Amino acid sequence: MQYILSLLIIFLIMWILGVDIHIILGIILGIVALVALVTILFFIVFRIKLIGARRITARFSRFGKNKWGRYDVAFYTSDDTEYENVFPCEFAFRDKLYREDQDVHILLTKKGMVYDMNAELTCKVGFAISVIVIAAGIIIASRLI
């Protein structure tokens, strides 16, 4: 949040000093496009890691900190082996998304990384939204120039 506030203050100072508003908007669009591009690369990397992953049946077992202790993840159990999900667990609708009473399909990579269906959906939707943001940025930038 402090980065956004800092950028807003910088842009406000630029505007007060007489920098053309089109230049300021171009810089803002460039920053948004850069963030969207990094996001696309992030999701592409995770989609590449899913190549060759096999779908296994597992059961949600618990929530816990990931191996680095940075955020909460979902843990799944299959054949008496507990797997840690790669992505952070969702905070909204936990009781609907993570149910201990039913089996779910998860993707297990060759390196033992696990992606649940929420993580797979996040990759797909995040990639699509990032592409839309970049396309919109290009369209807007072309009209400003």
Contacts in CASP RR format, 6 or more apart in sequence:
PFRMAT RR
TARGET T0000
AUTHOR 0000-0000-0000
METHOD contacts of the structure
MODEL  1
MQYILSLLIIFLIMWILGVDIHIILGIILGIVALVALVTILFFIVFRIKL
IGARRITARFSRFGKNKWGRYDVAFYTSDDTEYENVFPCEFAFRDKLYRE
DQDVHILLTKKGMVYDMNAELTCKVGFAISVIVIAAGIIIASRLI
7 31 0 8 1.000
11 24 0 8 1.000
11 27 0 8 1.000
11 28 0 8 1.000
14 23 0 8 1.000
14 24 0 8 1.000
15 21 0 8 1.000
15 24 0 8 1.000
22 144 0 8 1.000
25 144 0 8 1.000
26 141 0 8 1.000
26 144 0 8 1.000
29 137 0 8 1.000
29 140 0 8 1.000
29 141 0 8 1.000
29 144 0 8 1.000
30 141 0 8 1.000
32 133 0 8 1.000
32 137 0 8 1.000
33 133 0 8 1.000
33 134 0 8 1.000
33 137 0 8 1.000
33 138 0 8 1.000
36 130 0 8 1.000
36 133 0 8 1.000
36 134 0 8 1.000
37 130 0 8 1.000
37 134 0 8 1.000
39 126 0 8 1.000
39 130 0 8 1.000
40 127 0 8 1.000
40 130 0 8 1.000
40 131 0 8 1.000
40 134 0 8 1.000
43 123 0 8 1.000
43 126 0 8 1.000
43 127 0 8 1.000
43 130 0 8 1.000
44 127 0 8 1.000
46 86 0 8 1.000
46 115 0 8 1.000
46 119 0 8 1.000
46 123 0 8 1.000
47 123 0 8 1.000
47 127 0 8 1.000
49 109 0 8 1.000
49 113 0 8 1.000
50 107 0 8 1.000
50 109 0 8 1.000
50 115 0 8 1.000
50 120 0 8 1.000
50 123 0 8 1.000
52 109 0 8 1.000
52 110 0 8 1.000
53 107 0 8 1.000
53 108 0 8 1.000
53 109 0 8 1.000
53 110 0 8 1.000
53 115 0 8 1.000
54 107 0 8 1.000
54 108 0 8 1.000
55 105 0 8 1.000
55 106 0 8 1.000
55 107 0 8 1.000
55 108 0 8 1.000
56 78 0 8 1.000
56 105 0 8 1.000
56 106 0 8 1.000
56 107 0 8 1.000
56 108 0 8 1.000
57 78 0 8 1.000
57 103 0 8 1.000
57 104 0 8 1.000
57 105 0 8 1.000
57 106 0 8 1.000
58 76 0 8 1.000
58 77 0 8 1.000
58 78 0 8 1.000
58 83 0 8 1.000
58 103 0 8 1.000
58 104 0 8 1.000
58 105 0 8 1.000
58 106 0 8 1.000
58 114 0 8 1.000
59 76 0 8 1.000
59 77 0 8 1.000
59 78 0 8 1.000
59 100 0 8 1.000
59 102 0 8 1.000
59 103 0 8 1.000
59 104 0 8 1.000
60 74 0 8 1.000
60 75 0 8 1.000
60 76 0 8 1.000
60 98 0 8 1.000
60 99 0 8 1.000
60 100 0 8 1.000
60 104 0 8 1.000
61 75 0 8 1.000
61 76 0 8 1.000
61 77 0 8 1.000
61 82 0 8 1.000
61 100 0 8 1.000
62 74 0 8 1.000
62 75 0 8 1.000
63 72 0 8 1.000
63 73 0 8 1.000
63 74 0 8 1.000
63 75 0 8 1.000
63 89 0 8 1.000
63 94 0 8 1.000
63 98 0 8 1.000
64 72 0 8 1.000
64 73 0 8 1.000
64 75 0 8 1.000
65 71 0 8 1.000
65 72 0 8 1.000
65 73 0 8 1.000
66 72 0 8 1.000
66 73 0 8 1.000
66 84 0 8 1.000
66 88 0 8 1.000
67 84 0 8 1.000
71 88 0 8 1.000
72 88 0 8 1.000
72 89 0 8 1.000
73 84 0 8 1.000
73 85 0 8 1.000
73 86 0 8 1.000
73 87 0 8 1.000
73 88 0 8 1.000
73 89 0 8 1.000
74 85 0 8 1.000
74 89 0 8 1.000
74 98 0 8 1.000
74 116 0 8 1.000
75 82 0 8 1.000
75 83 0 8 1.000
75 84 0 8 1.000
75 85 0 8 1.000
76 82 0 8 1.000
76 83 0 8 1.000
76 85 0 8 1.000
76 104 0 8 1.000
76 106 0 8 1.000
76 114 0 8 1.000
76 116 0 8 1.000
77 83 0 8 1.000
78 106 0 8 1.000
78 108 0 8 1.000
83 106 0 8 1.000
83 108 0 8 1.000
83 112 0 8 1.000
83 114 0 8 1.000
84 114 0 8 1.000
85 106 0 8 1.000
85 114 0 8 1.000
85 115 0 8 1.000
85 116 0 8 1.000
85 119 0 8 1.000
86 113 0 8 1.000
86 114 0 8 1.000
86 115 0 8 1.000
86 119 0 8 1.000
87 115 0 8 1.000
87 116 0 8 1.000
87 118 0 8 1.000
87 119 0 8 1.000
87 122 0 8 1.000
89 98 0 8 1.000
89 118 0 8 1.000
90 97 0 8 1.000
90 98 0 8 1.000
90 118 0 8 1.000
97 118 0 8 1.000
104 116 0 8 1.000
104 117 0 8 1.000
105 117 0 8 1.000
106 114 0 8 1.000
106 115 0 8 1.000
106 116 0 8 1.000
106 117 0 8 1.000
107 114 0 8 1.000
107 115 0 8 1.000
107 116 0 8 1.000
107 120 0 8 1.000
108 114 0 8 1.000
109 115 0 8 1.000
115 123 0 8 1.000
END
